[in-house]
Amino acid sequence: MSLSSQDSHVKGEIYEVHPRHWTHVIQKLDEYEGCSDHDPEPHEYRRELVWAELPSGESVDAWAYVLNQSAHGLREIASGDYLSERAVSESLEHGLTSR
């Protein structure tokens, strides 16, 4: 996720973590994203509290991993849906097309 403009959006998933498990879960996620205390600086991503809109229209605060460097030169995913974009790109790379 890159927070380059107010009009940007990213499609994702939101999980509620029980407070008893928070420390363990966030440590594992930080390790996965390469931004734990044990990872070399500068980290590619940083964990940041962002505003998120649920499908119901309700707004919540949520932690997100945000690109921690300039997005200059990177292609914007206008739909905000990285997984769909990746699936299409990989299909095209393998010569697959949709009908």
C-alpha positions in Angstrom: 0.0 0.0 0.0 1.2 3.5 -0.8 -0.4 6.5 0.7 0.5 9.0 -2.1 -2.9 10.7 -2.4 -6.2 11.2 -0.7 -8.0 9.7 -3.6 -6.1 6.4 -3.5 -7.8 3.3 -2.2 -6.6 -0.3 -1.6 -8.8 -3.4 -1.5 -7.9 -5.7 1.3 -9.0 -7.8 4.2 -9.5 -6.7 7.8 -9.2 -9.1 10.7 -10.1 -8.5 14.4 -7.4 -9.8 16.7 -8.2 -10.6 20.3 -6.1 -8.4 22.6 -4.6 -11.5 24.3 -3.1 -12.5 20.9 -2.2 -9.0 19.6 1.5 -9.0 20.5 2.2 -12.5 19.0 0.2 -11.8 15.8 1.7 -8.3 15.2 5.2 -9.7 15.7 4.6 -12.4 13.2 3.1 -10.0 10.7 6.0 -7.5 11.1 8.4 -10.4 10.5 6.5 -11.4 7.4 6.4 -7.8 6.0 10.1 -7.4 6.8 9.7 -4.5 9.3 10.4 -6.1 12.6 13.1 -4.9 15.0 15.3 -7.7 13.7 15.1 -6.6 10.0 17.7 -4.3 8.5 16.8 -0.7 8.0 15.4 0.9 6.0 12.4 -1.3 5.9 10.5 -1.6 2.7 7.2 -1.2 4.6 6.0 0.4 7.8 3.0 -0.4 9.9 0.6 2.5 10.0 -2.8 3.2 11.4 -5.2 4.0 8.5 -8.9 4.7 8.0 -10.7 1.8 6.4 -14.2 1.5 5.0 -16.0 -1.8 5.4 -18.4 -3.1 2.7 -21.3 -2.0 5.0 -20.0 1.6 4.7 -18.9 1.7 8.3 -15.5 3.3 8.9 -12.8 1.8 11.2 -9.2 2.4 12.1 -7.0 -0.5 10.9 -3.3 -1.2 10.9 -1.8 -1.5 7.4 1.6 -2.0 5.9 2.5 1.0 3.8 5.3 1.4 1.4 8.2 3.2 3.2 9.9 4.6 0.1 9.0 6.7 -2.9 6.5 5.2 -5.2 8.0 7.2 -8.1 8.4 5.0 -11.1 6.1 2.3 -9.9 2.9 1.5 -11.8 -0.3 2.5 -9.9 -2.9 -0.1 -9.6 -5.9 2.1 -10.3 -8.5 -0.5 -9.1 -6.6 -0.8 -5.7 -7.0 -4.6 -6.0 -3.4 -5.9 -6.1 -4.4 -9.6 -6.1 -6.7 -9.3 -9.1 -4.1 -7.2 -10.9 -1.4 -9.8 -10.2 -3.7 -12.7 -11.4 -4.4 -10.9 -14.7 -0.7 -10.0 -15.2 0.4 -13.6 -14.5 -2.3 -14.9 -16.9 -1.1 -12.6 -19.7 2.5 -13.6 -19.0 1.6 -17.3 -19.6 -0.4 -16.5 -22.8 -3.8 -16.9 -21.2 -6.7 -14.6 -22.2 -10.3 -14.3 -21.0 -13.3 -14.6 -23.3 
